[in-house]
Structures are given as structure tokens and as C-alpha cells.
């Protein structure tokens, strides 16, 4: 995106998506004096995947979702979260926060809800033809600029393994509540934040819960010395990266011990070299026997009880 000095004040701009990124883009475009902005949002309200939806009509959070970064490092600099919000707000609070952000900066008039963009392609004079569908059917419009802010949880990827599995296979994209897994044997595949959150929730009701990780992951607690983990580690940002790696690794070792004690693989990189998993309950559940760690899946051998369920935590970003 060009700056105001480079872009024409009357340039027509399309923003795809009215989630946090789309709202921030719209707000900054307005501040730059660019007011011919149209935001296309396929849902009937702002918020993106923070709009909880049990019907799975779009990518959304699950019922118990709380953010994994603290409010201090998740809020917009020019619109702080309410003082009475907890350190890790719930998805309900996050949605209310984004709604407040849109209202505060007057963003709603620029957003067209229930409108789905189906195609974007270049046209004459370096412009873009945007094809979309709304209540009136298929529509087209030409814009000088297009900003894609449609999120990265919209398209689930389910890996394929050799062999057969006769149990139920689900993606975390479809997961909303743990109640449906009561009295089942469940294998959660993955070591990221979604996988670990889902495993902990399901372990509260399932007969047996297992988690399969193909590599070691850095699993950090949500609080260190009484502070949110990201706030605590922000205090050592002045250190060179190599030293921060050592300090963080040492702190986690002191707090949790070696991963081998939990039957988990040792990560093959430093804690700042991969996206950390922020979860204070996974290791607790493992040591209490509620969750059993397993290595990565090699193949399915069949003969598995229909009570078993497979959940994969990965999603794919959209590319035009």
C-alpha cells in the first residue's frame, strides 16, 4: 500500500475482511485521508474468527477460547482494552473490544456485510477487478488498490496417512465444545496452541485422551513470576537474541523441568525460533495421566474403535 503522498486522495480501495486486521487497515486508511474505501465482509458483523459460530458457517473460535497473548501485547496502541478485562480476555470480550474499536473510529459505514469476494484479478491501468456476491447476486467493481485481510484460519488442512481408520475424523476447525467427546477415546494431532487447548478441554470429559506430536515444541506457562509470560519476557528485550534464548530456556527448565519427564520430545530449536505453545494445563494433565503423549503418526492400521476421534490443528492462509 502506498502512503498518502504516493496514492491519490480519491483512490478507490478495497479491503477484504472486517476482522482485526481489516479494521486496523480501514482505520489507518481513513487517517491518511483516503476515504473511498469499501470493506467486504462475508459475515453479518465484524470480528472475523472471533465471532463464535457453532454452525461452522465460517472459521470461528471454540466456546472456551481465551487469547494466548496478554491484553498488554494484543491491544491496539491507540485503543487500549478496558481496564477491567483480565490478562487473557475471552473471545466474547475480544469481540466486544473490536466492536468498540469500530464504533470509536467510525468504521461501520465503510463495511458491506453479507458480501463474499469470489475473485480478484488485474485489469487496465494497474487496477483490480473485484468480483463479489451479495443479496442482489453477482457484482463487479474496479479498485485502484486491494488489501487482503481475510485471515488464516478459513481453510482447514487434513493430512493424509497410509492405511485405514474407521473412527471419526474431525479437524479443529469443526471443534466448538468438549461435550460431544464424552466417553470417547480421542487422539489430538499437533503440538500448537489449538491442539493443546483442545486436548486439555477434551481430557476433562473423554475416556482416554492422547496427543501426537511429530516434533518437540516449546510449551510455556501463561504466567511467570505473577506476570503474563509475554510481559515478563518483554523485560529482557534489551538482551541479544542468543542470550535471550538461553535465559528463556533456563527459566522454563526451572519452572517445568525437562520435557523428557513428560514423555515429550526435546525441541530442536530455541524458544524464539518457533511459535511457542502457551498453555499452563497441558503438562499438568500429562503428569496426572489425563493426557498421554504419542509420537507422530506413521500410518493407520485399521481395527480402531469407532469411539476414536482424530483432530488436526492446522489451517491454511488464502493466496490470490
Secondary structure, 3 states (H helix, E strand, C coil): CCCCCCCCCCCCEEEECCCHHHHHHHHHHHHCCCCCEEEECCCCCCCHHHCCCCCCCCCCCCCCCECCCCHHHCCECCECCCCCCCCCCEHHHHHHHHHHHHHHCCCHHHEECCCEEEEEEECHHHCEEEEEEECCEEEEEEECEEEECCCCCCEECCCCCCEECCCEEEEHHHCCCCHHHCCCEEEEECCCHHHHHHHHHHHCCCCEEEEECCCCCCEECCEECCEEHHHHHHCCCCCCHHHHHHHHHHHHHHHHCCHHHHCCCCCCCCCCCCCCEECCCHHHHHHCCCEEEECCCCCEECCCCCCCEEEECCEECCCC
